[in-house]
Amino acid sequence: MPLHIDYRPQTLDEVVGNENIKESLQSIFAREDKPHAYLLHGPSGTGKTTIARIMAKMLKCSDQDFFEFNMSNLRGIDHVRELAQNCHYSPVDGKVKVYLLDEVHRQTKDAQHAILKILEDTPSHVYFILCTTEPERLLKTIHTRCTGYQTQSLNNKKLKVLIKRILEQEKVEDFSATVINEIINVADGSPRQALVILDQVIDMDDEKALAAIASFTVIEAEAIDICKAIATHATWKDMRPLVKAALLNIEPENLRQSILGYLCTILLDKSDDRISALIDVFGENVFSSGKAGLVNMCYVASKI
């Protein structure tokens, strides 16, 4: 299995970084009267869903009573109404049910109001954990109904601790410090990204590893070129060769997420209705439509 999955933390003690969240959760979960709704938000790859799954274990939720939904694939009020109905049923195996709603900001305003209603009247045996990279797109009243935590990117020191821990567990000796430092530079604070890159180069010699990491950086640069073109009103004629070149090296869904993250960063810096509209264009995943879906998104974006 990939390293970032194989070494996904199973307890709070195994989580590197986010000490404030860990301390707060240990305190809250030691009480009998716990909050029933939580909101985890922060940059992609910083441990939101990992911490949420650990929280479910701390609540002694069985696998049968743990439900994880990617809300970007379940947009709309009908899915939320179905969820609201099902959560009232008793647990199958244990005393609690836990619902993890990932990418919850993808929901429409009507669906968010329906989620709010569930949070206002949560059954005593049910706990909700909401995760998002874009908390500003959630209703303010959802924020007030949840106990909120912001996950943080890791600094270089903590990323190095994480990488060295994995190398030790993989029994890899004499791994180049230069390669480790380059992984840290490219990972940009994301533990998931660091382990994805490490997985690609762990069996390579230094020269090949550094070349692979450099290639990864080039791919990121290709994605940024498209992001800049979209953000600066480039025509489809100008954007088309950039998209063609990027899709030779980047999976469509990865490219979509890169574009989405770039646009989100712009919107966080300033109000911009056009950027908001562009975020909606790239809002749906392209797992099914693949290359065609991503190309069409870029084409539509060039017309806005």
Buried (B, 14 or more C-beta within 10 A) or exposed (E): EEBBEEBBBEEBEEBBBBEEBBEEBEEBEEEEEBBBBBBBBBBBBBBBBBBBBBBBBBBEBBEEBBBBBBBBBBBEBEBBBEBBEEBEEEBEEBEBBBBBBBBBBBBEEEBBBBBBEBBEEBBEBBBBBBBBBBBEBBBEEBBEBBBBBBBBBBEEEBBBBBBBEBBEEBEEEEBBEEBBBBBBEBBBBBBBBBBBBBBBBBEBEBEEBBEBBEEBBEBBEBBBBBBEBBBEEBEBEEBBEBBEEBBEBBBBBBBBBBBBBBBBEBBEEEEBEBBEEBBEBBBBBBEEBEEEBBBEBBBBBBEE
